[in-house]
Amino acid sequence: MGKHTKSELCKRYSIAPRAVNVWLKKYNRNDLMNTKVKVETKDEISRIKALQKEIK
């Protein structure tokens, strides 16, 4: 879990940076063009909950 730059996400998910920019423009999300975005998969959420339970 965390915040990642577009370039980090592109590398992590093998997506071309140009594709991300096209998607952001297509869905009129220019506000995300130069920001960090948070990505959480179901596995990440489950792992976080397990760790939080373990801490308690």
mmCIF file of the N, C-alpha and C atoms, coordinates in Angstrom:
data_MODEL
# 
_entry.id   MODEL 
# 
loop_
_atom_site.group_PDB 
_atom_site.id 
_atom_site.type_symbol 
_atom_site.label_atom_id 
_atom_site.label_alt_id 
_atom_site.label_comp_id 
_atom_site.label_asym_id 
_atom_site.label_entity_id 
_atom_site.label_seq_id 
_atom_site.pdbx_PDB_ins_code 
_atom_site.Cartn_x 
_atom_site.Cartn_y 
_atom_site.Cartn_z 
_atom_site.occupancy 
_atom_site.B_iso_or_equiv 
_atom_site.pdbx_formal_charge 
_atom_site.auth_seq_id 
_atom_site.auth_comp_id 
_atom_site.auth_asym_id 
_atom_site.auth_atom_id 
_atom_site.pdbx_PDB_model_num 
ATOM 1   N N  . MET A 1 1  ? 0.846   -1.170 0.000   1.00 0.00 ? 1  MET A N  1 
ATOM 2   C CA . MET A 1 1  ? 0.000   0.000  0.000   1.00 0.00 ? 1  MET A CA 1 
ATOM 3   C C  . MET A 1 1  ? 0.889   1.229  0.000   1.00 0.00 ? 1  MET A C  1 
ATOM 4   N N  . GLY A 1 2  ? 0.474   2.235  -0.689  1.00 0.00 ? 2  GLY A N  1 
ATOM 5   C CA . GLY A 1 2  ? 1.238   3.462  -0.678  1.00 0.00 ? 2  GLY A CA 1 
ATOM 6   C C  . GLY A 1 2  ? 0.936   4.301  -1.888  1.00 0.00 ? 2  GLY A C  1 
ATOM 7   N N  . LYS A 1 3  ? 1.650   5.398  -1.958  1.00 0.00 ? 3  LYS A N  1 
ATOM 8   C CA . LYS A 1 3  ? 1.479   6.282  -3.095  1.00 0.00 ? 3  LYS A CA 1 
ATOM 9   C C  . LYS A 1 3  ? 2.651   6.082  -4.032  1.00 0.00 ? 3  LYS A C  1 
ATOM 10  N N  . HIS A 1 4  ? 2.351   6.058  -5.304  1.00 0.00 ? 4  HIS A N  1 
ATOM 11  C CA . HIS A 1 4  ? 3.371   5.822  -6.309  1.00 0.00 ? 4  HIS A CA 1 
ATOM 12  C C  . HIS A 1 4  ? 3.259   6.865  -7.413  1.00 0.00 ? 4  HIS A C  1 
ATOM 13  N N  . THR A 1 5  ? 4.367   7.156  -8.044  1.00 0.00 ? 5  THR A N  1 
ATOM 14  C CA . THR A 1 5  ? 4.336   8.046  -9.188  1.00 0.00 ? 5  THR A CA 1 
ATOM 15  C C  . THR A 1 5  ? 3.835   7.265  -10.399 1.00 0.00 ? 5  THR A C  1 
ATOM 16  N N  . LYS A 1 6  ? 3.446   8.009  -11.428 1.00 0.00 ? 6  LYS A N  1 
ATOM 17  C CA . LYS A 1 6  ? 3.008   7.347  -12.652 1.00 0.00 ? 6  LYS A CA 1 
ATOM 18  C C  . LYS A 1 6  ? 4.111   6.450  -13.184 1.00 0.00 ? 6  LYS A C  1 
ATOM 19  N N  . SER A 1 7  ? 5.346   6.919  -13.167 1.00 0.00 ? 7  SER A N  1 
ATOM 20  C CA . SER A 1 7  ? 6.441   6.112  -13.711 1.00 0.00 ? 7  SER A CA 1 
ATOM 21  C C  . SER A 1 7  ? 6.642   4.830  -12.910 1.00 0.00 ? 7  SER A C  1 
ATOM 22  N N  . GLU A 1 8  ? 6.470   4.890  -11.588 1.00 0.00 ? 8  GLU A N  1 
ATOM 23  C CA . GLU A 1 8  ? 6.593   3.685  -10.759 1.00 0.00 ? 8  GLU A CA 1 
ATOM 24  C C  . GLU A 1 8  ? 5.486   2.686  -11.097 1.00 0.00 ? 8  GLU A C  1 
ATOM 25  N N  . LEU A 1 9  ? 4.258   3.181  -11.272 1.00 0.00 ? 9  LEU A N  1 
ATOM 26  C CA . LEU A 1 9  ? 3.148   2.301  -11.613 1.00 0.00 ? 9  LEU A CA 1 
ATOM 27  C C  . LEU A 1 9  ? 3.316   1.697  -12.996 1.00 0.00 ? 9  LEU A C  1 
ATOM 28  N N  . CYS A 1 10 ? 3.794   2.508  -13.927 1.00 0.00 ? 10 CYS A N  1 
ATOM 29  C CA . CYS A 1 10 ? 4.010   2.002  -15.289 1.00 0.00 ? 10 CYS A CA 1 
ATOM 30  C C  . CYS A 1 10 ? 5.020   0.868  -15.272 1.00 0.00 ? 10 CYS A C  1 
ATOM 31  N N  . LYS A 1 11 ? 6.077   1.054  -14.515 1.00 0.00 ? 11 LYS A N  1 
ATOM 32  C CA . LYS A 1 11 ? 7.110   0.024  -14.422 1.00 0.00 ? 11 LYS A CA 1 
ATOM 33  C C  . LYS A 1 11 ? 6.562   -1.220 -13.722 1.00 0.00 ? 11 LYS A C  1 
ATOM 34  N N  . ARG A 1 12 ? 5.844   -1.011 -12.630 1.00 0.00 ? 12 ARG A N  1 
ATOM 35  C CA . ARG A 1 12 ? 5.314   -2.118 -11.834 1.00 0.00 ? 12 ARG A CA 1 
ATOM 36  C C  . ARG A 1 12 ? 4.325   -2.973 -12.627 1.00 0.00 ? 12 ARG A C  1 
ATOM 37  N N  . TYR A 1 13 ? 3.457   -2.322 -13.421 1.00 0.00 ? 13 TYR A N  1 
ATOM 38  C CA . TYR A 1 13 ? 2.418   -3.038 -14.146 1.00 0.00 ? 13 TYR A CA 1 
ATOM 39  C C  . TYR A 1 13 ? 2.699   -3.166 -15.645 1.00 0.00 ? 13 TYR A C  1 
ATOM 40  N N  . SER A 1 14 ? 3.907   -2.819 -16.051 1.00 0.00 ? 14 SER A N  1 
ATOM 41  C CA . SER A 1 14 ? 4.327   -2.906 -17.461 1.00 0.00 ? 14 SER A CA 1 
ATOM 42  C C  . SER A 1 14 ? 3.358   -2.177 -18.399 1.00 0.00 ? 14 SER A C  1 
ATOM 43  N N  . ILE A 1 15 ? 3.057   -0.944 -18.039 1.00 0.00 ? 15 ILE A N  1 
ATOM 44  C CA . ILE A 1 15 ? 2.166   -0.103 -18.838 1.00 0.00 ? 15 ILE A CA 1 
ATOM 45  C C  . ILE A 1 15 ? 2.991   1.051  -19.400 1.00 0.00 ? 15 ILE A C  1 
ATOM 46  N N  . ALA A 1 16 ? 2.770   1.374  -20.640 1.00 0.00 ? 16 ALA A N  1 
ATOM 47  C CA . ALA A 1 16 ? 3.473   2.490  -21.266 1.00 0.00 ? 16 ALA A CA 1 
ATOM 48  C C  . ALA A 1 16 ? 2.995   3.807  -20.642 1.00 0.00 ? 16 ALA A C  1 
ATOM 49  N N  . PRO A 1 17 ? 3.927   4.692  -20.292 1.00 0.00 ? 17 PRO A N  1 
ATOM 50  C CA . PRO A 1 17 ? 3.531   5.991  -19.712 1.00 0.00 ? 17 PRO A CA 1 
ATOM 51  C C  . PRO A 1 17 ? 2.550   6.753  -20.603 1.00 0.00 ? 17 PRO A C  1 
ATOM 52  N N  . ARG A 1 18 ? 2.720   6.629  -21.894 1.00 0.00 ? 18 ARG A N  1 
ATOM 53  C CA . ARG A 1 18 ? 1.815   7.305  -22.836 1.00 0.00 ? 18 ARG A CA 1 
ATOM 54  C C  . ARG A 1 18 ? 0.382   6.807  -22.644 1.00 0.00 ? 18 ARG A C  1 
ATOM 55  N N  . ALA A 1 19 ? 0.214   5.520  -22.395 1.00 0.00 ? 19 ALA A N  1 
ATOM 56  C CA . ALA A 1 19 ? -1.118  4.954  -22.196 1.00 0.00 ? 19 ALA A CA 1 
ATOM 57  C C  . ALA A 1 19 ? -1.794  5.564  -20.968 1.00 0.00 ? 19 ALA A C  1 
ATOM 58  N N  . VAL A 1 20 ? -1.046  5.731  -19.904 1.00 0.00 ? 20 VAL A N  1 
ATOM 59  C CA . VAL A 1 20 ? -1.608  6.323  -18.685 1.00 0.00 ? 20 VAL A CA 1 
ATOM 60  C C  . VAL A 1 20 ? -2.062  7.753  -18.972 1.00 0.00 ? 20 VAL A C  1 
ATOM 61  N N  . ASN A 1 21 ? -1.225  8.512  -19.671 1.00 0.00 ? 21 ASN A N  1 
ATOM 62  C CA . ASN A 1 21 ? -1.591  9.891  -20.004 1.00 0.00 ? 21 ASN A CA 1 
ATOM 63  C C  . ASN A 1 21 ? -2.840  9.939  -20.873 1.00 0.00 ? 21 ASN A C  1 
ATOM 64  N N  . VAL A 1 22 ? -2.960  9.008  -21.820 1.00 0.00 ? 22 VAL A N  1 
ATOM 65  C CA . VAL A 1 22 ? -4.142  8.949  -22.676 1.00 0.00 ? 22 VAL A CA 1 
ATOM 66  C C  . VAL A 1 22 ? -5.379  8.653  -21.832 1.00 0.00 ? 22 VAL A C  1 
ATOM 67  N N  . TRP A 1 23 ? -5.277  7.703  -20.899 1.00 0.00 ? 23 TRP A N  1 
ATOM 68  C CA . TRP A 1 23 ? -6.412  7.364  -20.029 1.00 0.00 ? 23 TRP A CA 1 
ATOM 69  C C  . TRP A 1 23 ? -6.817  8.561  -19.173 1.00 0.00 ? 23 TRP A C  1 
ATOM 70  N N  . LEU A 1 24 ? -5.825  9.241  -18.615 1.00 0.00 ? 24 LEU A N  1 
ATOM 71  C CA . LEU A 1 24 ? -6.134  10.398 -17.773 1.00 0.00 ? 24 LEU A CA 1 
ATOM 72  C C  . LEU A 1 24 ? -6.850  11.482 -18.574 1.00 0.00 ? 24 LEU A C  1 
ATOM 73  N N  . LYS A 1 25 ? -6.387  11.719 -19.791 1.00 0.00 ? 25 LYS A N  1 
ATOM 74  C CA . LYS A 1 25 ? -7.042  12.716 -20.639 1.00 0.00 ? 25 LYS A CA 1 
ATOM 75  C C  . LYS A 1 25 ? -8.423  12.236 -21.070 1.00 0.00 ? 25 LYS A C  1 
ATOM 76  N N  . LYS A 1 26 ? -8.538  10.950 -21.424 1.00 0.00 ? 26 LYS A N  1 
ATOM 77  C CA . LYS A 1 26 ? -9.813  10.388 -21.874 1.00 0.00 ? 26 LYS A CA 1 
ATOM 78  C C  . LYS A 1 26 ? -10.891 10.540 -20.813 1.00 0.00 ? 26 LYS A C  1 
ATOM 79  N N  . TYR A 1 27 ? -10.522 10.302 -19.557 1.00 0.00 ? 27 TYR A N  1 
ATOM 80  C CA . TYR A 1 27 ? -11.483 10.381 -18.471 1.00 0.00 ? 27 TYR A CA 1 
ATOM 81  C C  . TYR A 1 27 ? -11.461 11.735 -17.769 1.00 0.00 ? 27 TYR A C  1 
ATOM 82  N N  . ASN A 1 28 ? -10.863 12.714 -18.456 1.00 0.00 ? 28 ASN A N  1 
ATOM 83  C CA . ASN A 1 28 ? -10.826 14.097 -17.969 1.00 0.00 ? 28 ASN A CA 1 
ATOM 84  C C  . ASN A 1 28 ? -10.275 14.201 -16.552 1.00 0.00 ? 28 ASN A C  1 
ATOM 85  N N  . ARG A 1 29 ? -9.176  13.497 -16.300 1.00 0.00 ? 29 ARG A N  1 
ATOM 86  C CA . ARG A 1 29 ? -8.549  13.518 -14.979 1.00 0.00 ? 29 ARG A CA 1 
ATOM 87  C C  . ARG A 1 29 ? -7.191  14.223 -15.044 1.00 0.00 ? 29 ARG A C  1 
ATOM 88  N N  . ASN A 1 30 ? -7.192  15.416 -15.629 1.00 0.00 ? 30 ASN A N  1 
ATOM 89  C CA . ASN A 1 30 ? -5.965  16.193 -15.727 1.00 0.00 ? 30 ASN A CA 1 
ATOM 90  C C  . ASN A 1 30 ? -5.409  16.541 -14.350 1.00 0.00 ? 30 ASN A C  1 
ATOM 91  N N  . ASP A 1 31 ? -6.268  16.501 -13.336 1.00 0.00 ? 31 ASP A N  1 
ATOM 92  C CA . ASP A 1 31 ? -5.813  16.760 -11.976 1.00 0.00 ? 31 ASP A CA 1 
ATOM 93  C C  . ASP A 1 31 ? -4.824  15.697 -11.498 1.00 0.00 ? 31 ASP A C  1 
ATOM 94  N N  . LEU A 1 32 ? -4.809  14.534 -12.138 1.00 0.00 ? 32 LEU A N  1 
ATOM 95  C CA . LEU A 1 32 ? -3.889  13.457 -11.746 1.00 0.00 ? 32 LEU A CA 1 
ATOM 96  C C  . LEU A 1 32 ? -2.618  13.410 -12.592 1.00 0.00 ? 32 LEU A C  1 
ATOM 97  N N  . MET A 1 33 ? -2.514  14.294 -13.561 1.00 0.00 ? 33 MET A N  1 
ATOM 98  C CA . MET A 1 33 ? -1.385  14.235 -14.495 1.00 0.00 ? 33 MET A CA 1 
ATOM 99  C C  . MET A 1 33 ? -0.026  14.311 -13.783 1.00 0.00 ? 33 MET A C  1 
ATOM 100 N N  . ASN A 1 34 ? 0.105   15.136 -12.777 1.00 0.00 ? 34 ASN A N  1 
ATOM 101 C CA . ASN A 1 34 ? 1.399   15.299 -12.109 1.00 0.00 ? 34 ASN A CA 1 
ATOM 102 C C  . ASN A 1 34 ? 1.315   15.019 -10.622 1.00 0.00 ? 34 ASN A C  1 
ATOM 103 N N  . THR A 1 35 ? 0.480   14.075 -10.252 1.00 0.00 ? 35 THR A N  1 
ATOM 104 C CA . THR A 1 35 ? 0.324   13.749 -8.841  1.00 0.00 ? 35 THR A CA 1 
ATOM 105 C C  . THR A 1 35 ? 0.624   12.275 -8.609  1.00 0.00 ? 35 THR A C  1 
ATOM 106 N N  . LYS A 1 36 ? 0.712   11.925 -7.350  1.00 0.00 ? 36 LYS A N  1 
ATOM 107 C CA . LYS A 1 36 ? 0.870   10.525 -6.985  1.00 0.00 ? 36 LYS A CA 1 
ATOM 108 C C  . LYS A 1 36 ? -0.515  9.931  -6.811  1.00 0.00 ? 36 LYS A C  1 
ATOM 109 N N  . VAL A 1 37 ? -0.662  8.674  -7.172  1.00 0.00 ? 37 VAL A N  1 
ATOM 110 C CA . VAL A 1 37 ? -1.937  7.990  -7.002  1.00 0.00 ? 37 VAL A CA 1 
ATOM 111 C C  . VAL A 1 37 ? -1.735  6.779  -6.111  1.00 0.00 ? 37 VAL A C  1 
ATOM 112 N N  . LYS A 1 38 ? -2.782  6.392  -5.437  1.00 0.00 ? 38 LYS A N  1 
ATOM 113 C CA . LYS A 1 38 ? -2.720  5.276  -4.507  1.00 0.00 ? 38 LYS A CA 1 
ATOM 114 C C  . LYS A 1 38 ? -3.355  4.057  -5.149  1.00 0.00 ? 38 LYS A C  1 
ATOM 115 N N  . VAL A 1 39 ? -2.626  2.949  -5.139  1.00 0.00 ? 39 VAL A N  1 
ATOM 116 C CA . VAL A 1 39 ? -3.138  1.717  -5.723  1.00 0.00 ? 39 VAL A CA 1 
ATOM 117 C C  . VAL A 1 39 ? -3.150  0.653  -4.645  1.00 0.00 ? 39 VAL A C  1 
ATOM 118 N N  . GLU A 1 40 ? -4.307  0.058  -4.441  1.00 0.00 ? 40 GLU A N  1 
ATOM 119 C CA . GLU A 1 40 ? -4.426  -1.022 -3.470  1.00 0.00 ? 40 GLU A CA 1 
ATOM 120 C C  . GLU A 1 40 ? -5.137  -2.186 -4.139  1.00 0.00 ? 40 GLU A C  1 
ATOM 121 N N  . THR A 1 41 ? -4.478  -3.317 -4.178  1.00 0.00 ? 41 THR A N  1 
ATOM 122 C CA . THR A 1 41 ? -5.121  -4.515 -4.702  1.00 0.00 ? 41 THR A CA 1 
ATOM 123 C C  . THR A 1 41 ? -5.795  -5.234 -3.542  1.00 0.00 ? 41 THR A C  1 
ATOM 124 N N  . LYS A 1 42 ? -6.641  -6.194 -3.849  1.00 0.00 ? 42 LYS A N  1 
ATOM 125 C CA . LYS A 1 42 ? -7.306  -6.967 -2.797  1.00 0.00 ? 42 LYS A CA 1 
ATOM 126 C C  . LYS A 1 42 ? -6.276  -7.678 -1.928  1.00 0.00 ? 42 LYS A C  1 
ATOM 127 N N  . ASP A 1 43 ? -5.197  -8.161 -2.551  1.00 0.00 ? 43 ASP A N  1 
ATOM 128 C CA . ASP A 1 43 ? -4.138  -8.831 -1.801  1.00 0.00 ? 43 ASP A CA 1 
ATOM 129 C C  . ASP A 1 43 ? -3.458  -7.871 -0.837  1.00 0.00 ? 43 ASP A C  1 
ATOM 130 N N  . GLU A 1 44 ? -3.206  -6.639 -1.301  1.00 0.00 ? 44 GLU A N  1 
ATOM 131 C CA . GLU A 1 44 ? -2.565  -5.647 -0.441  1.00 0.00 ? 44 GLU A CA 1 
ATOM 132 C C  . GLU A 1 44 ? -3.467  -5.290 0.735   1.00 0.00 ? 44 GLU A C  1 
ATOM 133 N N  . ILE A 1 45 ? -4.752  -5.132 0.479   1.00 0.00 ? 45 ILE A N  1 
ATOM 134 C CA . ILE A 1 45 ? -5.692  -4.790 1.542   1.00 0.00 ? 45 ILE A CA 1 
ATOM 135 C C  . ILE A 1 45 ? -5.766  -5.916 2.569   1.00 0.00 ? 45 ILE A C  1 
ATOM 136 N N  . SER A 1 46 ? -5.821  -7.165 2.088   1.00 0.00 ? 46 SER A N  1 
ATOM 137 C CA . SER A 1 46 ? -5.859  -8.317 2.998   1.00 0.00 ? 46 SER A CA 1 
ATOM 138 C C  . SER A 1 46 ? -4.596  -8.383 3.836   1.00 0.00 ? 46 SER A C  1 
ATOM 139 N N  . ARG A 1 47 ? -3.464  -8.148 3.221   1.00 0.00 ? 47 ARG A N  1 
ATOM 140 C CA . ARG A 1 47 ? -2.171  -8.187 3.932   1.00 0.00 ? 47 ARG A CA 1 
ATOM 141 C C  . ARG A 1 47 ? -2.111  -7.087 4.988   1.00 0.00 ? 47 ARG A C  1 
ATOM 142 N N  . ILE A 1 48 ? -2.580  -5.914 4.664   1.00 0.00 ? 48 ILE A N  1 
ATOM 143 C CA . ILE A 1 48 ? -2.586  -4.792 5.616   1.00 0.00 ? 48 ILE A CA 1 
ATOM 144 C C  . ILE A 1 48 ? -3.470  -5.121 6.810   1.00 0.00 ? 48 ILE A C  1 
ATOM 145 N N  . LYS A 1 49 ? -4.659  -5.677 6.545   1.00 0.00 ? 49 LYS A N  1 
ATOM 146 C CA . LYS A 1 49 ? -5.572  -6.029 7.640   1.00 0.00 ? 49 LYS A CA 1 
ATOM 147 C C  . LYS A 1 49 ? -4.951  -7.106 8.536   1.00 0.00 ? 49 LYS A C  1 
ATOM 148 N N  . ALA A 1 50 ? -4.283  -8.073 7.924   1.00 0.00 ? 50 ALA A N  1 
ATOM 149 C CA . ALA A 1 50 ? -3.631  -9.122 8.705   1.00 0.00 ? 50 ALA A CA 1 
ATOM 150 C C  . ALA A 1 50 ? -2.522  -8.531 9.578   1.00 0.00 ? 50 ALA A C  1 
ATOM 151 N N  . LEU A 1 51 ? -1.743  -7.629 9.020   1.00 0.00 ? 51 LEU A N  1 
ATOM 152 C CA . LEU A 1 51 ? -0.663  -7.009 9.795   1.00 0.00 ? 51 LEU A CA 1 
ATOM 153 C C  . LEU A 1 51 ? -1.220  -6.134 10.926  1.00 0.00 ? 51 LEU A C  1 
ATOM 154 N N  . GLN A 1 52 ? -2.295  -5.402 10.632  1.00 0.00 ? 52 GLN A N  1 
ATOM 155 C CA . GLN A 1 52 ? -2.905  -4.590 11.672  1.00 0.00 ? 52 GLN A CA 1 
ATOM 156 C C  . GLN A 1 52 ? -3.435  -5.457 12.806  1.00 0.00 ? 52 GLN A C  1 
ATOM 157 N N  . LYS A 1 53 ? -4.029  -6.592 12.470  1.00 0.00 ? 53 LYS A N  1 
ATOM 158 C CA . LYS A 1 53 ? -4.545  -7.517 13.479  1.00 0.00 ? 53 LYS A CA 1 
ATOM 159 C C  . LYS A 1 53 ? -3.390  -8.090 14.296  1.00 0.00 ? 53 LYS A C  1 
ATOM 160 N N  . GLU A 1 54 ? -2.286  -8.400 13.614  1.00 0.00 ? 54 GLU A N  1 
ATOM 161 C CA . GLU A 1 54 ? -1.112  -8.938 14.284  1.00 0.00 ? 54 GLU A CA 1 
ATOM 162 C C  . GLU A 1 54 ? -0.526  -7.929 15.264  1.00 0.00 ? 54 GLU A C  1 
ATOM 163 N N  . ILE A 1 55 ? -0.533  -6.665 14.895  1.00 0.00 ? 55 ILE A N  1 
ATOM 164 C CA . ILE A 1 55 ? -0.005  -5.608 15.761  1.00 0.00 ? 55 ILE A CA 1 
ATOM 165 C C  . ILE A 1 55 ? -0.837  -5.477 17.028  1.00 0.00 ? 55 ILE A C  1 
ATOM 166 N N  . LYS A 1 56 ? -2.167  -5.570 16.874  1.00 0.00 ? 56 LYS A N  1 
ATOM 167 C CA . LYS A 1 56 ? -3.067  -5.449 18.028  1.00 0.00 ? 56 LYS A CA 1 
ATOM 168 C C  . LYS A 1 56 ? -2.837  -6.604 18.975  1.00 0.00 ? 56 LYS A C  1 
# 
